[in-house]
């Protein structure tokens, strides 16, 4: 009986322990669910904060446009609102903490691991590395956690926010003006960016040595780090300047040079920074110059850029859709195929920025002509909205990151040195290359244009995205902080001073120039590529030799014959056919084939002029040209009346 009593007591004790354990497990699950719910609520608040920032920015932009205010661009507004919210999050919310105990200490032979697996009383728990916490704020873990939640993963910028910005730059490119200045744009983008990178890198290496002498350098900062900083800070983003150029209708050649350089040099800067990271000399000293490593980096640069270019161009050309009856599906497929170009390039080890840029250019030139009329409008509007939201989101986040990023390193010597270096680097890019380019240009890049290009070298989204992508080391953290300050200064000061600078430099519209390379390419593209890849352009039966008749009929779509007289692409105004163009000025009519008349088509004594400016009548050529240069003309083209200033084309 005693044994039975003991057995019963033991069973009761085991059931009690089992019940307590089940109760503890239930409490633990409840706490976990509560923590997950709280985390979800915090994430919703963070996203709502950014949406409110964008909403406030849009409303303020509307107010500024209504009042015709130009001293501050929308990106500058977004940064200001981001700064205000960052101040509130950093200093306006009290930090409460229940972590009063001293954290356990341990030593690691290697760096901290990203995932930690612990055995706690027979249960295995997986912990993920969130990041380093400032030692002065070790007990403010809750606030640190909140600040980390509003600090996005850098890959979000690269894989989600950057693609629509870069694609829109290529898709909305004004091809006519871009290709007319193609040689100059390539020179500034490739050679100029390389010059700027090495000038800034070497100057900053001197600044680092100065910091070391005066005792302001507390950790390692190598020469390759300086070159990397030179590469990322050489990426220009004159979004503010270009927006004002559009509003004021400034010179189209200057706009094309600035826009083309900024688009191309973003691509060059990211590939150049990747090449510098790949620079790995052999031997013990891995941060000194090594010829073999240098040429290897050059090879990496050429390989990545050419591979990314080829991938973007090919995917842009092969993006054909046959869903004309379903514009929604056609637009969705076009959007997904465009975005996948970026991810495909990144997955293959190339650079998505370069790939998606040239994908946008080729799709605007070829695929756009194959879309239905409704899809052409939808794609343009879709990418314009995505570009606007993504760009303003990034600039809002910049203002926020100045206060929420927890590992800022403010070094006055480095910051001042960086400002001086970027101005010297920009000058070393613009003025010498402009001098060399003017040796071969018919219409020179005038001094006031060069000063404006020097002034318009703003830094923006690309420099920020490259800087925030890696902030693990002391050097990278200092670069990130300095890059933020440079972006703020250039957008606010230079962007706000664009309108006065245009007036001070007396910049207005000038004559345009067609590059010989552009003329050759356009002829080949219009006569052969477009009829093959699109439904526009002249049929191949009219451009290929008669011996190639069967091949031409096979490669030309039936729609090409129907659309022969109504080219759908925006560059069709470069092709002037007889009877297509009629200019009227007073009593004088000027046509593309030189036919003209006075008050009527057959008026006696009338003077005839061709588009190229040659006289076919008795009126003084010099007098009429002076009038044509100073007065706006009326153009009648295919039944459409447009007003524009006549400009000479070479």
Secondary structure, 3 states (H helix, E strand, C coil): CHHHHHHHHHHHHHHHHHHHHHHHHHHHHHHHHHHHHHHHHHHHHHHHHHHHHHHHHHHHHHHHHHCCCCCCCHHHHHHHHHHHHHHHHHHHCCCCCCCCCCCCCCCCCCCCCCEEEEEECCEEEEEECCCCCCHHHCCCHHHHHHHHHCCCCHHHHHHHHHHHHHHHHHHCCCHHHHHHCHHHHHHHHHHHHHHHHHHHHHHHHHHHHHHHHCCCCCCCCCHHHHHHHHHHHCCECCHHHHHHHHHHCCCHHHHHHHHHHHHHHHHHHHHHHHHHHCCCCCCCCCCCCCHHHHHHHHHHHHHHHHHHHHHHHHHHHCCCCCCCCCHHHHHHHHHHHHHHHHHHHHHCCCCHHHHHHHHHHHHHHCHHHHCCHHHHHHHHHHHHHHHHHHHHHHHHHHHHHHHHCCCCCCCHHHHHHHHHHHHHHHHHHHHHHHHHHHCCCCCCCCHHHHHHHHHCCCECHHHHHHHHCCCCCHHHHHHHHHHHHHHHHHHHHHHHCHHHHHHHHCCCCCCCCCCHHHHHHHHHHHHHHHHHHCCCCCCHHHHCCHHHHHHHHHHCCHHHHHCCCCCCCHHHHHCCCCCCEEEEECCEEEECCCCEECCCCCCCCCCCEECCCCECCCCCHHHHHHHHHHCEEEEEECCEEEEEECCCCC
